[in-house]
Amino acid sequence: MRLSMRPVTAVLRFLVLSGHSLASTAGLRTLDRGGSLVDAMIATSATLSVVLQQATSLGGDAFFLYHDADAGK
């Protein structure tokens, strides 16, 4: 049974969630090409401002949890 009609965007090492699959894909590609978490957030938000204008703006908004494994924080 399929629970969603939205296309699924997935890779093995990363997870990016957004309101549109093209925005999620932009974030995943950024991470896959060596970008940082912040780079992926900017790519995702920039894409959302084009494909789903009511979801964000160029000023953006972000909520995230960050854990630095090396520092243990």
mmCIF file of the N, C-alpha and C atoms, coordinates in Angstrom:
data_MODEL
# 
_entry.id   MODEL 
# 
loop_
_atom_site.group_PDB 
_atom_site.id 
_atom_site.type_symbol 
_atom_site.label_atom_id 
_atom_site.label_alt_id 
_atom_site.label_comp_id 
_atom_site.label_asym_id 
_atom_site.label_entity_id 
_atom_site.label_seq_id 
_atom_site.pdbx_PDB_ins_code 
_atom_site.Cartn_x 
_atom_site.Cartn_y 
_atom_site.Cartn_z 
_atom_site.occupancy 
_atom_site.B_iso_or_equiv 
_atom_site.pdbx_formal_charge 
_atom_site.auth_seq_id 
_atom_site.auth_comp_id 
_atom_site.auth_asym_id 
_atom_site.auth_atom_id 
_atom_site.pdbx_PDB_model_num 
ATOM 1   N N  . MET A 1 1  ? 0.834  -1.166 0.000  1.00 0.00 ? 1  MET A N  1 
ATOM 2   C CA . MET A 1 1  ? 0.000  0.000  0.000  1.00 0.00 ? 1  MET A CA 1 
ATOM 3   C C  . MET A 1 1  ? 0.885  1.239  0.000  1.00 0.00 ? 1  MET A C  1 
ATOM 4   N N  . ARG A 1 2  ? 0.618  2.163  -0.873 1.00 0.00 ? 2  ARG A N  1 
ATOM 5   C CA . ARG A 1 2  ? 1.370  3.412  -0.946 1.00 0.00 ? 2  ARG A CA 1 
ATOM 6   C C  . ARG A 1 2  ? 0.643  4.472  -0.140 1.00 0.00 ? 2  ARG A C  1 
ATOM 7   N N  . LEU A 1 3  ? 1.361  5.076  0.816  1.00 0.00 ? 3  LEU A N  1 
ATOM 8   C CA . LEU A 1 3  ? 0.744  6.044  1.707  1.00 0.00 ? 3  LEU A CA 1 
ATOM 9   C C  . LEU A 1 3  ? 0.812  7.468  1.195  1.00 0.00 ? 3  LEU A C  1 
ATOM 10  N N  . SER A 1 4  ? 1.705  7.755  0.266  1.00 0.00 ? 4  SER A N  1 
ATOM 11  C CA . SER A 1 4  ? 1.878  9.118  -0.216 1.00 0.00 ? 4  SER A CA 1 
ATOM 12  C C  . SER A 1 4  ? 1.954  9.137  -1.728 1.00 0.00 ? 4  SER A C  1 
ATOM 13  N N  . MET A 1 5  ? 1.446  10.181 -2.317 1.00 0.00 ? 5  MET A N  1 
ATOM 14  C CA . MET A 1 5  ? 1.531  10.342 -3.760 1.00 0.00 ? 5  MET A CA 1 
ATOM 15  C C  . MET A 1 5  ? 2.760  11.168 -4.135 1.00 0.00 ? 5  MET A C  1 
ATOM 16  N N  . ARG A 1 6  ? 3.529  11.636 -3.155 1.00 0.00 ? 6  ARG A N  1 
ATOM 17  C CA . ARG A 1 6  ? 4.719  12.431 -3.425 1.00 0.00 ? 6  ARG A CA 1 
ATOM 18  C C  . ARG A 1 6  ? 5.866  11.532 -3.841 1.00 0.00 ? 6  ARG A C  1 
ATOM 19  N N  . PRO A 1 7  ? 6.712  12.028 -4.759 1.00 0.00 ? 7  PRO A N  1 
ATOM 20  C CA . PRO A 1 7  ? 7.888  11.234 -5.127 1.00 0.00 ? 7  PRO A CA 1 
ATOM 21  C C  . PRO A 1 7  ? 8.859  11.155 -3.958 1.00 0.00 ? 7  PRO A C  1 
ATOM 22  N N  . VAL A 1 8  ? 9.534  10.050 -3.839 1.00 0.00 ? 8  VAL A N  1 
ATOM 23  C CA . VAL A 1 8  ? 10.487 9.839  -2.757 1.00 0.00 ? 8  VAL A CA 1 
ATOM 24  C C  . VAL A 1 8  ? 11.891 10.162 -3.262 1.00 0.00 ? 8  VAL A C  1 
ATOM 25  N N  . THR A 1 9  ? 12.619 10.963 -2.487 1.00 0.00 ? 9  THR A N  1 
ATOM 26  C CA . THR A 1 9  ? 14.004 11.303 -2.799 1.00 0.00 ? 9  THR A CA 1 
ATOM 27  C C  . THR A 1 9  ? 14.854 10.723 -1.689 1.00 0.00 ? 9  THR A C  1 
ATOM 28  N N  . ALA A 1 10 ? 15.754 9.796  -2.022 1.00 0.00 ? 10 ALA A N  1 
ATOM 29  C CA . ALA A 1 10 ? 16.524 9.135  -0.965 1.00 0.00 ? 10 ALA A CA 1 
ATOM 30  C C  . ALA A 1 10 ? 17.920 8.790  -1.445 1.00 0.00 ? 10 ALA A C  1 
ATOM 31  N N  . VAL A 1 11 ? 18.860 8.846  -0.524 1.00 0.00 ? 11 VAL A N  1 
ATOM 32  C CA . VAL A 1 11 ? 20.212 8.342  -0.718 1.00 0.00 ? 11 VAL A CA 1 
ATOM 33  C C  . VAL A 1 11 ? 20.581 7.584  0.545  1.00 0.00 ? 11 VAL A C  1 
ATOM 34  N N  . LEU A 1 12 ? 21.701 6.894  0.538  1.00 0.00 ? 12 LEU A N  1 
ATOM 35  C CA . LEU A 1 12 ? 22.046 6.044  1.671  1.00 0.00 ? 12 LEU A CA 1 
ATOM 36  C C  . LEU A 1 12 ? 22.626 6.789  2.871  1.00 0.00 ? 12 LEU A C  1 
ATOM 37  N N  . ARG A 1 13 ? 23.331 7.890  2.664  1.00 0.00 ? 13 ARG A N  1 
ATOM 38  C CA . ARG A 1 13 ? 24.066 8.525  3.751  1.00 0.00 ? 13 ARG A CA 1 
ATOM 39  C C  . ARG A 1 13 ? 23.404 9.762  4.347  1.00 0.00 ? 13 ARG A C  1 
ATOM 40  N N  . PHE A 1 14 ? 22.440 10.359 3.659  1.00 0.00 ? 14 PHE A N  1 
ATOM 41  C CA . PHE A 1 14 ? 21.896 11.639 4.096  1.00 0.00 ? 14 PHE A CA 1 
ATOM 42  C C  . PHE A 1 14 ? 20.375 11.612 4.126  1.00 0.00 ? 14 PHE A C  1 
ATOM 43  N N  . LEU A 1 15 ? 19.820 12.558 4.860  1.00 0.00 ? 15 LEU A N  1 
ATOM 44  C CA . LEU A 1 15 ? 18.374 12.723 4.902  1.00 0.00 ? 15 LEU A CA 1 
ATOM 45  C C  . LEU A 1 15 ? 18.060 14.202 4.836  1.00 0.00 ? 15 LEU A C  1 
ATOM 46  N N  . VAL A 1 16 ? 17.263 14.603 3.862  1.00 0.00 ? 16 VAL A N  1 
ATOM 47  C CA . VAL A 1 16 ? 16.815 15.984 3.727  1.00 0.00 ? 16 VAL A CA 1 
ATOM 48  C C  . VAL A 1 16 ? 15.310 15.951 3.549  1.00 0.00 ? 16 VAL A C  1 
ATOM 49  N N  . LEU A 1 17 ? 14.604 16.691 4.385  1.00 0.00 ? 17 LEU A N  1 
ATOM 50  C CA . LEU A 1 17 ? 13.152 16.771 4.301  1.00 0.00 ? 17 LEU A CA 1 
ATOM 51  C C  . LEU A 1 17 ? 12.740 18.190 3.971  1.00 0.00 ? 17 LEU A C  1 
ATOM 52  N N  . SER A 1 18 ? 11.813 18.329 3.056  1.00 0.00 ? 18 SER A N  1 
ATOM 53  C CA . SER A 1 18 ? 11.278 19.650 2.734  1.00 0.00 ? 18 SER A CA 1 
ATOM 54  C C  . SER A 1 18 ? 9.870  19.467 2.169  1.00 0.00 ? 18 SER A C  1 
ATOM 55  N N  . GLY A 1 19 ? 9.259  20.566 1.840  1.00 0.00 ? 19 GLY A N  1 
ATOM 56  C CA . GLY A 1 19 ? 7.897  20.522 1.318  1.00 0.00 ? 19 GLY A CA 1 
ATOM 57  C C  . GLY A 1 19 ? 7.805  20.184 -0.153 1.00 0.00 ? 19 GLY A C  1 
ATOM 58  N N  . HIS A 1 20 ? 8.930  20.018 -0.831 1.00 0.00 ? 20 HIS A N  1 
ATOM 59  C CA . HIS A 1 20 ? 8.912  19.714 -2.264 1.00 0.00 ? 20 HIS A CA 1 
ATOM 60  C C  . HIS A 1 20 ? 10.098 18.817 -2.601 1.00 0.00 ? 20 HIS A C  1 
ATOM 61  N N  . SER A 1 21 ? 9.865  17.828 -3.435 1.00 0.00 ? 21 SER A N  1 
ATOM 62  C CA . SER A 1 21 ? 10.929 16.863 -3.755 1.00 0.00 ? 21 SER A CA 1 
ATOM 63  C C  . SER A 1 21 ? 12.111 17.507 -4.480 1.00 0.00 ? 21 SER A C  1 
ATOM 64  N N  . LEU A 1 22 ? 11.874 18.543 -5.284 1.00 0.00 ? 22 LEU A N  1 
ATOM 65  C CA . LEU A 1 22 ? 12.997 19.195 -5.967 1.00 0.00 ? 22 LEU A CA 1 
ATOM 66  C C  . LEU A 1 22 ? 13.908 19.906 -4.968 1.00 0.00 ? 22 LEU A C  1 
ATOM 67  N N  . ALA A 1 23 ? 13.334 20.480 -3.937 1.00 0.00 ? 23 ALA A N  1 
ATOM 68  C CA . ALA A 1 23 ? 14.133 21.145 -2.910 1.00 0.00 ? 23 ALA A CA 1 
ATOM 69  C C  . ALA A 1 23 ? 14.940 20.115 -2.118 1.00 0.00 ? 23 ALA A C  1 
ATOM 70  N N  . SER A 1 24 ? 14.313 19.007 -1.775 1.00 0.00 ? 24 SER A N  1 
ATOM 71  C CA . SER A 1 24 ? 15.029 17.944 -1.076 1.00 0.00 ? 24 SER A CA 1 
ATOM 72  C C  . SER A 1 24 ? 16.169 17.405 -1.926 1.00 0.00 ? 24 SER A C  1 
ATOM 73  N N  . THR A 1 25 ? 15.936 17.250 -3.211 1.00 0.00 ? 25 THR A N  1 
ATOM 74  C CA . THR A 1 25 ? 16.970 16.771 -4.125 1.00 0.00 ? 25 THR A CA 1 
ATOM 75  C C  . THR A 1 25 ? 18.137 17.748 -4.186 1.00 0.00 ? 25 THR A C  1 
ATOM 76  N N  . ALA A 1 26 ? 17.849 19.042 -4.191 1.00 0.00 ? 26 ALA A N  1 
ATOM 77  C CA . ALA A 1 26 ? 18.925 20.051 -4.207 1.00 0.00 ? 26 ALA A CA 1 
ATOM 78  C C  . ALA A 1 26 ? 19.792 19.928 -2.957 1.00 0.00 ? 26 ALA A C  1 
ATOM 79  N N  . GLY A 1 27 ? 19.160 19.749 -1.805 1.00 0.00 ? 27 GLY A N  1 
ATOM 80  C CA . GLY A 1 27 ? 19.916 19.571 -0.568 1.00 0.00 ? 27 GLY A CA 1 
ATOM 81  C C  . GLY A 1 27 ? 20.744 18.302 -0.572 1.00 0.00 ? 27 GLY A C  1 
ATOM 82  N N  . LEU A 1 28 ? 20.155 17.212 -1.046 1.00 0.00 ? 28 LEU A N  1 
ATOM 83  C CA . LEU A 1 28 ? 20.889 15.947 -1.107 1.00 0.00 ? 28 LEU A CA 1 
ATOM 84  C C  . LEU A 1 28 ? 22.077 16.014 -2.057 1.00 0.00 ? 28 LEU A C  1 
ATOM 85  N N  . ARG A 1 29 ? 21.881 16.635 -3.193 1.00 0.00 ? 29 ARG A N  1 
ATOM 86  C CA . ARG A 1 29 ? 22.991 16.759 -4.148 1.00 0.00 ? 29 ARG A CA 1 
ATOM 87  C C  . ARG A 1 29 ? 24.121 17.600 -3.571 1.00 0.00 ? 29 ARG A C  1 
ATOM 88  N N  . THR A 1 30 ? 23.762 18.625 -2.827 1.00 0.00 ? 30 THR A N  1 
ATOM 89  C CA . THR A 1 30 ? 24.776 19.465 -2.194 1.00 0.00 ? 30 THR A CA 1 
ATOM 90  C C  . THR A 1 30 ? 25.602 18.642 -1.204 1.00 0.00 ? 30 THR A C  1 
ATOM 91  N N  . LEU A 1 31 ? 24.935 17.854 -0.373 1.00 0.00 ? 31 LEU A N  1 
ATOM 92  C CA . LEU A 1 31 ? 25.645 17.002 0.580  1.00 0.00 ? 31 LEU A CA 1 
ATOM 93  C C  . LEU A 1 31 ? 26.476 15.942 -0.125 1.00 0.00 ? 31 LEU A C  1 
ATOM 94  N N  . ASP A 1 32 ? 25.903 15.352 -1.156 1.00 0.00 ? 32 ASP A N  1 
ATOM 95  C CA . ASP A 1 32 ? 26.580 14.285 -1.883 1.00 0.00 ? 32 ASP A CA 1 
ATOM 96  C C  . ASP A 1 32 ? 27.852 14.788 -2.568 1.00 0.00 ? 32 ASP A C  1 
ATOM 97  N N  . ARG A 1 33 ? 27.884 16.068 -2.911 1.00 0.00 ? 33 ARG A N  1 
ATOM 98  C CA . ARG A 1 33 ? 29.052 16.660 -3.577 1.00 0.00 ? 33 ARG A CA 1 
ATOM 99  C C  . ARG A 1 33 ? 30.038 17.269 -2.583 1.00 0.00 ? 33 ARG A C  1 
ATOM 100 N N  . GLY A 1 34 ? 29.853 16.977 -1.297 1.00 0.00 ? 34 GLY A N  1 
ATOM 101 C CA . GLY A 1 34 ? 30.821 17.422 -0.297 1.00 0.00 ? 34 GLY A CA 1 
ATOM 102 C C  . GLY A 1 34 ? 30.447 18.684 0.447  1.00 0.00 ? 34 GLY A C  1 
ATOM 103 N N  . GLY A 1 35 ? 29.252 19.211 0.225  1.00 0.00 ? 35 GLY A N  1 
ATOM 104 C CA . GLY A 1 35 ? 28.817 20.418 0.923  1.00 0.00 ? 35 GLY A CA 1 
ATOM 105 C C  . GLY A 1 35 ? 28.511 20.140 2.383  1.00 0.00 ? 35 GLY A C  1 
ATOM 106 N N  . SER A 1 36 ? 28.461 21.195 3.158  1.00 0.00 ? 36 SER A N  1 
ATOM 107 C CA . SER A 1 36 ? 28.167 21.070 4.582  1.00 0.00 ? 36 SER A CA 1 
ATOM 108 C C  . SER A 1 36 ? 26.661 21.084 4.827  1.00 0.00 ? 36 SER A C  1 
ATOM 109 N N  . LEU A 1 37 ? 26.283 20.890 6.073  1.00 0.00 ? 37 LEU A N  1 
ATOM 110 C CA . LEU A 1 37 ? 24.879 20.961 6.465  1.00 0.00 ? 37 LEU A CA 1 
ATOM 111 C C  . LEU A 1 37 ? 24.293 22.318 6.113  1.00 0.00 ? 37 LEU A C  1 
ATOM 112 N N  . VAL A 1 38 ? 25.029 23.373 6.394  1.00 0.00 ? 38 VAL A N  1 
ATOM 113 C CA . VAL A 1 38 ? 24.545 24.724 6.105  1.00 0.00 ? 38 VAL A CA 1 
ATOM 114 C C  . VAL A 1 38 ? 24.413 24.943 4.599  1.00 0.00 ? 38 VAL A C  1 
ATOM 115 N N  . ASP A 1 39 ? 25.351 24.437 3.814  1.00 0.00 ? 39 ASP A N  1 
ATOM 116 C CA . ASP A 1 39 ? 25.250 24.521 2.354  1.00 0.00 ? 39 ASP A CA 1 
ATOM 117 C C  . ASP A 1 39 ? 23.968 23.855 1.861  1.00 0.00 ? 39 ASP A C  1 
ATOM 118 N N  . ALA A 1 40 ? 23.671 22.688 2.404  1.00 0.00 ? 40 ALA A N  1 
ATOM 119 C CA . ALA A 1 40 ? 22.460 21.952 2.002  1.00 0.00 ? 40 ALA A CA 1 
ATOM 120 C C  . ALA A 1 40 ? 21.197 22.710 2.416  1.00 0.00 ? 40 ALA A C  1 
ATOM 121 N N  . MET A 1 41 ? 21.223 23.330 3.598  1.00 0.00 ? 41 MET A N  1 
ATOM 122 C CA . MET A 1 41 ? 20.065 24.109 4.032  1.00 0.00 ? 41 MET A CA 1 
ATOM 123 C C  . MET A 1 41 ? 19.813 25.290 3.102  1.00 0.00 ? 41 MET A C  1 
ATOM 124 N N  . ILE A 1 42 ? 20.887 25.958 2.691  1.00 0.00 ? 42 ILE A N  1 
ATOM 125 C CA . ILE A 1 42 ? 20.745 27.098 1.786  1.00 0.00 ? 42 ILE A CA 1 
ATOM 126 C C  . ILE A 1 42 ? 20.231 26.637 0.425  1.00 0.00 ? 42 ILE A C  1 
ATOM 127 N N  . ALA A 1 43 ? 20.760 25.547 -0.097 1.00 0.00 ? 43 ALA A N  1 
ATOM 128 C CA . ALA A 1 43 ? 20.307 25.018 -1.394 1.00 0.00 ? 43 ALA A CA 1 
ATOM 129 C C  . ALA A 1 43 ? 18.838 24.617 -1.330 1.00 0.00 ? 43 ALA A C  1 
ATOM 130 N N  . THR A 1 44 ? 18.439 23.967 -0.244 1.00 0.00 ? 44 THR A N  1 
ATOM 131 C CA . THR A 1 44 ? 17.052 23.540 -0.087 1.00 0.00 ? 44 THR A CA 1 
ATOM 132 C C  . THR A 1 44 ? 16.129 24.751 0.006  1.00 0.00 ? 44 THR A C  1 
ATOM 133 N N  . SER A 1 45 ? 16.491 25.722 0.816  1.00 0.00 ? 45 SER A N  1 
ATOM 134 C CA . SER A 1 45 ? 15.667 26.915 0.984  1.00 0.00 ? 45 SER A CA 1 
ATOM 135 C C  . SER A 1 45 ? 15.582 27.733 -0.298 1.00 0.00 ? 45 SER A C  1 
ATOM 136 N N  . ALA A 1 46 ? 16.700 27.864 -1.002 1.00 0.00 ? 46 ALA A N  1 
ATOM 137 C CA . ALA A 1 46 ? 16.692 28.610 -2.263 1.00 0.00 ? 46 ALA A CA 1 
ATOM 138 C C  . ALA A 1 46 ? 15.776 27.948 -3.283 1.00 0.00 ? 46 ALA A C  1 
ATOM 139 N N  . THR A 1 47 ? 15.820 26.626 -3.348 1.00 0.00 ? 47 THR A N  1 
ATOM 140 C CA . THR A 1 47 ? 14.946 25.907 -4.282 1.00 0.00 ? 47 THR A CA 1 
ATOM 141 C C  . THR A 1 47 ? 13.491 26.040 -3.869 1.00 0.00 ? 47 THR A C  1 
ATOM 142 N N  . LEU A 1 48 ? 13.222 25.953 -2.566 1.00 0.00 ? 48 LEU A N  1 
ATOM 143 C CA . LEU A 1 48 ? 11.848 26.124 -2.088 1.00 0.00 ? 48 LEU A CA 1 
ATOM 144 C C  . LEU A 1 48 ? 11.298 27.508 -2.436 1.00 0.00 ? 48 LEU A C  1 
ATOM 145 N N  . SER A 1 49 ? 12.144 28.531 -2.393 1.00 0.00 ? 49 SER A N  1 
ATOM 146 C CA . SER A 1 49 ? 11.658 29.877 -2.691 1.00 0.00 ? 49 SER A CA 1 
ATOM 147 C C  . SER A 1 49 ? 11.232 30.017 -4.147 1.00 0.00 ? 49 SER A C  1 
ATOM 148 N N  . VAL A 1 50 ? 11.648 29.076 -4.997 1.00 0.00 ? 50 VAL A N  1 
ATOM 149 C CA . VAL A 1 50 ? 11.243 29.079 -6.399 1.00 0.00 ? 50 VAL A CA 1 
ATOM 150 C C  . VAL A 1 50 ? 10.050 28.149 -6.632 1.00 0.00 ? 50 VAL A C  1 
ATOM 151 N N  . VAL A 1 51 ? 10.121 26.924 -6.124 1.00 0.00 ? 51 VAL A N  1 
ATOM 152 C CA . VAL A 1 51 ? 9.102  25.919 -6.450 1.00 0.00 ? 51 VAL A CA 1 
ATOM 153 C C  . VAL A 1 51 ? 7.914  25.916 -5.493 1.00 0.00 ? 51 VAL A C  1 
ATOM 154 N N  . LEU A 1 52 ? 8.073  26.491 -4.314 1.00 0.00 ? 52 LEU A N  1 
ATOM 155 C CA . LEU A 1 52 ? 6.991  26.507 -3.323 1.00 0.00 ? 52 LEU A CA 1 
ATOM 156 C C  . LEU A 1 52 ? 7.081  27.831 -2.550 1.00 0.00 ? 52 LEU A C  1 
ATOM 157 N N  . GLN A 1 53 ? 6.756  28.920 -3.255 1.00 0.00 ? 53 GLN A N  1 
ATOM 158 C CA . GLN A 1 53 ? 6.993  30.258 -2.733 1.00 0.00 ? 53 GLN A CA 1 
ATOM 159 C C  . GLN A 1 53 ? 6.350  30.532 -1.386 1.00 0.00 ? 53 GLN A C  1 
ATOM 160 N N  . GLN A 1 54 ? 5.217  29.952 -1.126 1.00 0.00 ? 54 GLN A N  1 
ATOM 161 C CA . GLN A 1 54 ? 4.524  30.209 0.135  1.00 0.00 ? 54 GLN A CA 1 
ATOM 162 C C  . GLN A 1 54 ? 5.188  29.520 1.326  1.00 0.00 ? 54 GLN A C  1 
ATOM 163 N N  . ALA A 1 55 ? 6.148  28.627 1.082  1.00 0.00 ? 55 ALA A N  1 
ATOM 164 C CA . ALA A 1 55 ? 6.781  27.878 2.160  1.00 0.00 ? 55 ALA A CA 1 
ATOM 165 C C  . ALA A 1 55 ? 7.940  28.630 2.806  1.00 0.00 ? 55 ALA A C  1 
ATOM 166 N N  . THR A 1 56 ? 8.592  29.496 2.062  1.00 0.00 ? 56 THR A N  1 
ATOM 167 C CA . THR A 1 56 ? 9.768  30.192 2.588  1.00 0.00 ? 56 THR A CA 1 
ATOM 168 C C  . THR A 1 56 ? 10.020 31.435 1.758  1.00 0.00 ? 56 THR A C  1 
ATOM 169 N N  . SER A 1 57 ? 11.056 32.153 2.108  1.00 0.00 ? 57 SER A N  1 
ATOM 170 C CA . SER A 1 57 ? 11.486 33.310 1.332  1.00 0.00 ? 57 SER A CA 1 
ATOM 171 C C  . SER A 1 57 ? 13.006 33.317 1.312  1.00 0.00 ? 57 SER A C  1 
ATOM 172 N N  . LEU A 1 58 ? 13.584 34.280 0.635  1.00 0.00 ? 58 LEU A N  1 
ATOM 173 C CA . LEU A 1 58 ? 15.038 34.340 0.593  1.00 0.00 ? 58 LEU A CA 1 
ATOM 174 C C  . LEU A 1 58 ? 15.625 34.604 1.976  1.00 0.00 ? 58 LEU A C  1 
ATOM 175 N N  . GLY A 1 59 ? 14.851 35.213 2.870  1.00 0.00 ? 59 GLY A N  1 
ATOM 176 C CA . GLY A 1 59 ? 15.295 35.389 4.255  1.00 0.00 ? 59 GLY A CA 1 
ATOM 177 C C  . GLY A 1 59 ? 15.368 34.064 4.976  1.00 0.00 ? 59 GLY A C  1 
ATOM 178 N N  . GLY A 1 60 ? 14.487 33.150 4.597  1.00 0.00 ? 60 GLY A N  1 
ATOM 179 C CA . GLY A 1 60 ? 14.512 31.786 5.100  1.00 0.00 ? 60 GLY A CA 1 
ATOM 180 C C  . GLY A 1 60 ? 14.159 31.625 6.563  1.00 0.00 ? 60 GLY A C  1 
ATOM 181 N N  . ASP A 1 61 ? 14.195 30.400 6.977  1.00 0.00 ? 61 ASP A N  1 
ATOM 182 C CA . ASP A 1 61 ? 13.918 29.996 8.340  1.00 0.00 ? 61 ASP A CA 1 
ATOM 183 C C  . ASP A 1 61 ? 14.493 28.600 8.476  1.00 0.00 ? 61 ASP A C  1 
ATOM 184 N N  . ALA A 1 62 ? 15.070 28.293 9.615  1.00 0.00 ? 62 ALA A N  1 
ATOM 185 C CA . ALA A 1 62 ? 15.684 26.976 9.765  1.00 0.00 ? 62 ALA A CA 1 
ATOM 186 C C  . ALA A 1 62 ? 15.570 26.495 11.197 1.00 0.00 ? 62 ALA A C  1 
ATOM 187 N N  . PHE A 1 63 ? 15.256 25.244 11.345 1.00 0.00 ? 63 PHE A N  1 
ATOM 188 C CA . PHE A 1 63 ? 15.232 24.573 12.635 1.00 0.00 ? 63 PHE A CA 1 
ATOM 189 C C  . PHE A 1 63 ? 16.024 23.291 12.462 1.00 0.00 ? 63 PHE A C  1 
ATOM 190 N N  . PHE A 1 64 ? 17.060 23.110 13.275 1.00 0.00 ? 64 PHE A N  1 
ATOM 191 C CA . PHE A 1 64 ? 17.841 21.886 13.145 1.00 0.00 ? 64 PHE A CA 1 
ATOM 192 C C  . PHE A 1 64 ? 18.542 21.553 14.452 1.00 0.00 ? 64 PHE A C  1 
ATOM 193 N N  . LEU A 1 65 ? 18.847 20.285 14.591 1.00 0.00 ? 65 LEU A N  1 
ATOM 194 C CA . LEU A 1 65 ? 19.662 19.799 15.694 1.00 0.00 ? 65 LEU A CA 1 
ATOM 195 C C  . LEU A 1 65 ? 21.013 19.428 15.108 1.00 0.00 ? 65 LEU A C  1 
ATOM 196 N N  . TYR A 1 66 ? 22.072 19.846 15.778 1.00 0.00 ? 66 TYR A N  1 
ATOM 197 C CA . TYR A 1 66 ? 23.411 19.601 15.257 1.00 0.00 ? 66 TYR A CA 1 
ATOM 198 C C  . TYR A 1 66 ? 24.249 18.936 16.337 1.00 0.00 ? 66 TYR A C  1 
ATOM 199 N N  . HIS A 1 67 ? 24.921 17.853 15.979 1.00 0.00 ? 67 HIS A N  1 
ATOM 200 C CA . HIS A 1 67 ? 25.812 17.151 16.904 1.00 0.00 ? 67 HIS A CA 1 
ATOM 201 C C  . HIS A 1 67 ? 27.178 17.017 16.241 1.00 0.00 ? 67 HIS A C  1 
ATOM 202 N N  . ASP A 1 68 ? 28.198 17.544 16.901 1.00 0.00 ? 68 ASP A N  1 
ATOM 203 C CA . ASP A 1 68 ? 29.561 17.419 16.405 1.00 0.00 ? 68 ASP A CA 1 
ATOM 204 C C  . ASP A 1 68 ? 30.171 16.176 17.049 1.00 0.00 ? 68 ASP A C  1 
ATOM 205 N N  . ALA A 1 69 ? 30.307 15.112 16.260 1.00 0.00 ? 69 ALA A N  1 
ATOM 206 C CA . ALA A 1 69 ? 30.800 13.841 16.792 1.00 0.00 ? 69 ALA A CA 1 
ATOM 207 C C  . ALA A 1 69 ? 32.237 13.960 17.296 1.00 0.00 ? 69 ALA A C  1 
ATOM 208 N N  . ASP A 1 70 ? 33.037 14.763 16.628 1.00 0.00 ? 70 ASP A N  1 
ATOM 209 C CA . ASP A 1 70 ? 34.436 14.915 17.054 1.00 0.00 ? 70 ASP A CA 1 
ATOM 210 C C  . ASP A 1 70 ? 34.548 15.603 18.416 1.00 0.00 ? 70 ASP A C  1 
ATOM 211 N N  . ALA A 1 71 ? 33.726 16.609 18.638 1.00 0.00 ? 71 ALA A N  1 
ATOM 212 C CA . ALA A 1 71 ? 33.768 17.357 19.901 1.00 0.00 ? 71 ALA A CA 1 
ATOM 213 C C  . ALA A 1 71 ? 32.908 16.710 20.975 1.00 0.00 ? 71 ALA A C  1 
ATOM 214 N N  . GLY A 1 72 ? 32.012 15.796 20.567 1.00 0.00 ? 72 GLY A N  1 
ATOM 215 C CA . GLY A 1 72 ? 31.131 15.144 21.539 1.00 0.00 ? 72 GLY A CA 1 
ATOM 216 C C  . GLY A 1 72 ? 30.042 16.063 22.060 1.00 0.00 ? 72 GLY A C  1 
ATOM 217 N N  . LYS A 1 73 ? 29.758 17.114 21.326 1.00 0.00 ? 73 LYS A N  1 
ATOM 218 C CA . LYS A 1 73 ? 28.719 18.080 21.723 1.00 0.00 ? 73 LYS A CA 1 
ATOM 219 C C  . LYS A 1 73 ? 27.611 18.137 20.713 1.00 0.00 ? 73 LYS A C  1 
# 
